[in-house]
Amino acid sequence: MDIFCQIIEGKIEALKCFEDEDVVVIMDANPKRPGHLLIIPKKHYTTLLDLDDDILVTINNTAKCFIQKMFLKYPKIKSVVSIVNYGEEQKVKHYHLHLIPDYGEEEIQGVSQEEFCRLLKD
């Protein structure tokens, strides 16, 4: 059982920002930048190629919602990078979508993942 399945089943703690019957949104434990989050389907899919169309739409709609929240809550964000790793780059073999804020030249220091998660929940 991979780490995301364990998080979904409640066997491992994670900083959850959102959860419904299809997906869970967590803050990345090793963020590239403050605010880096992951959107993970609850049903196990190994890669993008395994996803059915319905869950792909759900994941993308969740991404749209969180990108909008990021821009509303963090005015210093210049863009949001969306990444799906595939092949050797995919360290956890459970499909997940990364949303990584980009602050341009004005990188944010000292803001915790906990604080970002709290603001995204509001």
C-alpha positions in Angstrom: 0.0 0.0 0.0 1.5 3.3 -1.0 1.7 6.4 1.2 -1.3 8.1 -0.4 -3.5 5.1 0.1 -2.4 5.1 3.8 -3.2 8.8 4.1 -6.6 8.3 2.5 -7.3 5.4 4.9 -6.2 7.5 7.9 -3.2 5.4 8.8 -0.8 8.2 8.2 -1.3 11.9 9.1 -1.3 14.6 6.5 -2.1 18.2 6.4 -5.5 18.0 4.6 -7.0 21.2 3.0 -10.0 19.5 1.5 -11.7 16.1 1.2 -14.8 14.7 -0.5 -15.9 11.3 -1.7 -13.5 11.4 -4.7 -10.4 13.4 -3.8 -8.2 14.6 -1.0 -6.1 17.8 -1.2 -3.0 17.8 1.1 -0.1 20.1 1.5 3.1 18.6 0.2 5.4 17.4 3.0 8.5 18.4 1.0 7.3 21.6 -0.8 9.1 23.1 -3.7 7.7 26.5 -2.5 5.3 27.6 0.3 1.8 26.6 -0.7 2.8 23.5 -2.7 -0.2 21.1 -2.6 -1.2 17.8 -4.0 -4.6 16.7 -5.4 -5.0 12.9 -5.0 -7.9 10.7 -6.1 -9.1 8.4 -3.3 -9.4 5.5 -5.6 -5.9 4.1 -6.5 -4.8 4.9 -10.0 -1.1 4.4 -10.7 -0.7 6.9 -13.5 -2.5 9.5 -15.6 -3.1 6.8 -18.2 -5.2 4.8 -15.7 -7.6 7.5 -14.8 -11.2 7.4 -16.1 -12.6 10.6 -17.6 -15.0 11.3 -14.6 -12.2 11.4 -12.0 -10.0 13.4 -14.4 -12.7 16.0 -14.6 -13.1 16.0 -10.8 -9.4 16.4 -10.2 -9.2 19.3 -12.7 -12.3 21.0 -11.3 -10.7 20.7 -7.8 -7.5 22.2 -9.3 -9.4 25.1 -10.7 -11.0 25.8 -7.4 -7.7 25.7 -5.5 -5.9 27.9 -8.1 -8.6 30.5 -7.7 -8.3 30.3 -3.9 -4.5 30.6 -4.1 -4.8 33.8 -6.1 -7.4 35.3 -3.8 -5.6 34.4 -0.6 -2.0 35.1 -1.6 -1.8 38.3 -3.7 2.0 37.8 -4.1 1.4 34.8 -6.3 2.4 35.5 -10.0 1.4 32.0 -11.3 0.6 28.4 -10.4 2.5 25.5 -11.9 0.5 22.3 -12.4 2.7 19.2 -12.6 2.0 15.5 -13.1 5.0 13.3 -13.0 5.1 10.1 -15.1 7.6 7.3 -15.4 10.7 7.4 -13.3 10.0 10.9 -12.1 6.8 9.6 -10.4 8.1 8.7 -7.0 4.8 7.6 -5.5 3.0 5.2 -7.8 -0.4 6.7 -7.1 -1.6 9.4 -9.4 -1.4 12.9 -8.0 -1.5 16.5 -9.3 1.0 19.1 -7.9 -0.1 22.7 -7.7 3.0 24.9 -7.0 2.6 28.6 -6.5 5.3 30.8 -8.1 6.0 34.2 -6.5 8.3 35.5 -9.2 11.2 37.5 -7.8 9.4 38.0 -4.5 9.7 34.6 -2.9 7.9 34.1 0.4 9.9 33.2 3.5 8.7 31.9 6.8 5.1 30.9 5.9 4.4 27.4 6.9 2.4 24.8 5.0 0.0 24.7 8.0 -0.7 28.5 7.6 -1.3 28.0 3.8 -3.6 25.1 4.5 -5.6 27.1 7.1 -6.1 30.0 4.7 -7.1 27.6 1.8 -9.8 26.1 4.0 -11.5 29.5 4.7 
